Amino acid sequence: MLERIKLLEENIKELIEFKKRTTLDDIQSDKSKEWALRYGFVETIQIMIDIACHLVSKYNLGNPSTYSECIELLEKYAYIDENLSIKLIGMVGLRNILIHEYLTIEKNKLYDLLNNVSDIRDFIQKIKDLI
């Protein structure tokens, strides 16, 4: 589990660096940069989901049937607060869109989500002692 947290931290740093060196125009005009951003989000969010579901299992918090329910259970048992839970559930939704409905996401909204990677950093801080 510590390896996943380390990878998650590395991914956050990479997404922050990506934003520094890439503009929205770059995303709109260069398919490889758009793909890089999409994959960066998919992998980062999936790692966060894996950690959340692992904690739900480790601490016997319930039997979630969806990834969002893993986040909800962490909130229910006060491992994370409601505000963070709402943000993380939104990211789970983004992951689903990126994987299943890749044609529907607007590039500008995808790029703007780079401003929210600190929410995943907040998640790491909240759960680091639980691993």
Residue, then its C-alpha position, 0 to 999 in steps of 0.5 A: m500500500l505504501e507503494r501505491i501512495k508513493l506512486l499517487e504522490e508522484n502522479i500528483k507532482e507530474l500532473i502539476e508539472f504538466k499544467k506548468r508546461t502545457t496550455l489549454d491550446d496545447i491540449q486542444s491542438d495536440k492529441s498526444k498531450e490530450w491523451a497524456l492528460r487523460y491517462g494521467f487522470v485515469e491512473t491517478i484516480q484509479i490509485m486513489i480508488d484502490i487505496a480507498c477500497h483497501l481501507v474500507s476492506k482493512y477496517n471492515l467498514g462495509n461492503p461497497s458495490t461501487y467505487s463511490e461507495c468506498i469514498e462514502l464509507l470513509e466519510k461515514y466513519a470519519y476517515i475523511d470529511e464531507n467536503l473532501s468526500i464530495k470532491l473525490i466522488g466527483m473524481v470517480g465520476l470523471r474516471n468513469i467518463l474518461i474510460h466509458e464516455y471519452l467522447t463527451i468530455e470537453k477538453n477545457k473542462l479536463y484541463d481545468l481539473l488540473n487545478n483540483v489535484s490538491d484534493i488528492r493530496d488532501f486525501i493522502q494526508k488524511i489516510k497516510d497514518l491508516i496504512 
